[in-house]
Amino acid sequence: MTFLARMSRRRQIAYGILVVYLAGLIVLSVIYGIHTHKNNSFNIVSPYHVTTWVHLVGPLNLNKGVLYLLMTAALTIGILWWVARRMEMRPNRVQTAVEWGYDLAKRLTNDSMDEQMGRKWFPLVFALFVFVLVTNLLGYIPLPVNTADKIHLGGVGFPSFQIYAADTNVALPLVLAFGVFIAYNVEGFRHHGFRGYLKTLVPAGLGGGMLLFLYPLEIVSHFLRLLSLTIRLWANLLAGHLLIDFMAGDMAVLLGLPAIGWFTLPLGVAIYLFECVLIAGLQAFIFAILTAIYLGGAVGSH
């Protein structure tokens, strides 16, 4: 019995991948050499610029971000409608995933506010969780949407494939965060009244000169919530996509060294899996739980 025959199937596959990887690295190094040259014409962030494809009317345009928003909305509504029409006692995988997300959003809401308020605001928390999650996951599917760097075949330019998420454009996280900001402040004013809500911004019983110091800080902190919700979602998704692109080939283009792209490709795949499996869901969870916390905190008091 040969050495390879004694190996398990999984180990044979692993060794096969390693051999192909090393062989590819050697071949690329021999063909293209190991000398680098800086590529000044390549811009790693250009594929993330939102370029107008079609001008519709007034300020409305069709671009990459709008396309991904429409796809996210269609997928979200389609999945939930499909599950609602096919509810079973023994759920399939899609129904199980939706029910898990529903239960998670329900717990987040109930842990942050009372039962009556939870029934009122649960739809918002759940909708934000599902929307951000679908947006993030959709962003890891390569699609031909990169009109900045086209592929030319037969003299015709076609958009190249790219991983892109709608929330890698800061406008979408900002709009979502601004909606949350308005919602919890309106709820706070409605519950406490104007003066009562302002009083809840600082600990009860505090007076004197400390109020002049703490009130401006608390007001600034509420606007920082708006920025933190926006930047946390936007920066994490954009940084992850850029890092995947960089390791999967952009560094090789920048350096003019094809072999380095083959060398860093496994790291790019590892980062891709980490982002897709963990970061996409984690950022949706964080956005939803902070929404519930801010809403619950608006009706509470220090």
N, C-alpha and C positions, 0 to 999 in steps of 0.2 A: 504493500500500500504506500503510495507516494506521500510526500509531506503535505501537499495541498489537499489530497483526499482525506487526510486525517483531521483537517481543520473543519470547524463548524461553518455553516453557510454564511453566517453573519461575518465571521472573521475573513472568509474568502472575499466577500464584497468589500470589506474595509481595506484589505491589502490591495485589491484591484483598484480602488479609488486612489490609494496612495501612490501606486505605480504610475497611473495615468497622470496624476498631479505632478510628480517628479519628472516624468518624461516630457510633459508639456512645458515645464519650466526650463528644461535643458534645451528643447527644440527652439523655443522663443528666444532664449539667450544666444543661441548659435546663429539664428537667422537675423535677428535685429541688433545683436550685440548688447553691451551693458553700458553704453555711453548715453548720457542724458542730455536733453536740451530743453530749455524752458519754452513752453507754449504760451505766448503772450496773447494769442487771439481767443483762447478758450476761457469762458467765464462759467464757473461752476454753479452760480446762482441764476443764470439767465433762464433756465427752464422753469423757474418758479415765478418769473414775472408774469403777471396777468395781462395778456395781450388780447385786444378786442378782435374777435373773429367776425361777428356780424353786428352791425348797429341796428337796433330794433326801432325804438322811438324814444325821444327825449333822453333821459339819463340811462335808459335800459339798453344793455348790451349783452350779447352772448359771448362768453369767454370760458376758459377752462374752469374757473371757480364756479360759475353758474351751472355748467354742465355737471360737475360733481355734486352740487347741491340738489339738482333735479334727480340725479341718479340715487342719491341718498334718500330723498323723500320718497321716491318710487319704491325703493327696496324696503324701507321701513314700513310703509303702508302695506305693501304687498305681503311681506312676511307676517305681520300681525293679522292682516285680513285672512291669510291662508290658514294660520293657526286657529283663529277664532271660528272659522268655518269647519275645521276638522278636529275639534277637541275630542280626545279619547280618554278612557279610563287608564289605558296603558299607553302613555304618550310616546311618540317617536322622538328622535333626537332634536329636531327643530322645536317641537312643542316643549320639550324638557328645558332647552336653553332659554326660551321665552319665559316660561314659568319661573325659572331660576332668577332671571333678571327682574321679573315682577316682584317676587318675594324679597329680593335684595333691596329694591327701591322702596318697598313697603316698610321694611325694617328701618331703613335710613330715615324715612319720613316719621314713623311712629316714635323713634328714639329721640327726635329733635323737637317735637311739638306734641300738643295734646291731640286726643282722638278726633275732635271736631275739626280742628285746623288741619290735621293730617288728611282727613277725607277731602278737604278743600284743595290742598296743594299737592297731594300725591300725583295727580295727572301730570303736573308740570315737572316734578322731579323724575318721574318715570320716563316722560317724553324726552327730557334732556339727556338722561342716561342712554336711552336707546339711540337717539339721534347722533350723539357724539360717538358712541361705540360703532355704529354703522359707518359714520364718516371716517373714523380712524381705520377700520378694517378695510374699507373700500380703497383707502389710500395705499395699501400694500399690494394691490393687483396691478401689474404692468399693463398700461393701455396706450394706444397710439395717440397721444394728446400733446406731445412736445413739438409745437410748431416753431419753436426757436431753433432747434437743431433737426433739420429734415434729412431723410434718407432719399437719395436720388437714384431712381431706377428708370432706365430708358429715357433720361432727360426730364423725368417728371419727379417733383419733390413730394414725398409723403411724410407726414408727421412721424417722428420716431417714438418708440415706446418709453414710458416713464412711470415711475411710482409717484403719485401726487395725491395729497389730501386737501379738501377744501379748507381745513383749518390750518394749513401751512401758510395761508394768507391771513394776516392779522385782522382783517376786516370781520371775518366770521366769528372768531372768538370774542372780539370786542362787542359785536351786536348781541351775542348770547349773554355775555357778562353784563352788558348794559340792561338787558331785559330783567335779569336777576336783581340787579341793583335797584331798578325802579320797583320791582315787585315787593321786595322786603321792606323798602322804605315806605311805600304806600300802605302796606299791612301794618307797619309800626305806627304811622300817623293815625290810621283808622282805629287801631286798638287803644292807643293811649291818648289820642288827641295831639294837637300840635305841641303845646307846652309840655304835656306829659311825656311825649316821645323824646323831646329834647332833654328832659330831666333824666331819662334812662341812659343817656350817653355817658354819664359819670356815676360813680358809686354813690349810693344814698347816704345822706348826712354830711357830705363833703361841702365845704363852703369857704368863704374868704378868698384870699389871693390864689389858692390852688385852682379854683374854677377858671380863672383867667388863663391859667397854664394848661389845664387838662382839656377844656372845651375845644380849643383849636386843634389839639392833638387828636382828639376823638373824631372830629369832623374830617381831618386829613386821613385818618385810619380807614374811614368808610370809603373814601375815594381810592385808597390803596387796595381795598378789597376788589374794586372794579379792575384795577390794573393787575392785581395778582391772579384773578380768575382768567383774565385775557392772556397774560404773558405765560402763565404756567402751561396752558393748553397749546398755545401757538409755538412757544419756544421749544417745548419737548418734541412736538411732532416735526417741526422744521429741522431741528438739530438731528433727529434720528434719521430723517430722509436724506439729509445732506451727508451724514456719516456713511450710510449704506451706499450712496452713489460714489462717495470718495473711495471707499474700500473696494467697490465692485468694478472700478475702471477709471473714474475721474482722475485719480492720482496718476495713473499711467499716462493719461492724455496730457495732464499738466507737465509731467516730467519728460514726456516724449520717450517713454521706456515701456514697451508692451509687456515685457517679462514681469514688471512689478505689479501689473494688473492681475496676472495669473497667480502671483505669489500672495497677494492680499485677498484674493477672491474667497477663500474659506472663511476669513475673518468677516468679510462682507455678508456672507451667507449666515454666519452665526449672529451677527448684529441684526440682520433682517428677521430671523426667527425670534430673537429676544424682543424686538420692537413689536412684531406682529402678535406674539402670544401674550406678552406681559404689558407693555406700555400702552397699547391701544385700549385694553380693558381698564387698566389702572387709571388712565387720565379721564375716562368716562366716569369711573367710580368717584374720583376725587371731585370732579365738577358737580356731580349729583349730590354728594354728601355735603359739600360746602354750601350748595344752594339750600338744602334742608336746614343746615345749621344757621345760616343767615336769616332764613324765614322764621325759624323758631326763636332765635335770639331777638328778633325785632319786637316780639310780643312779650318778652321777658323783661326783667329789670336787674340791675346790678345789686 
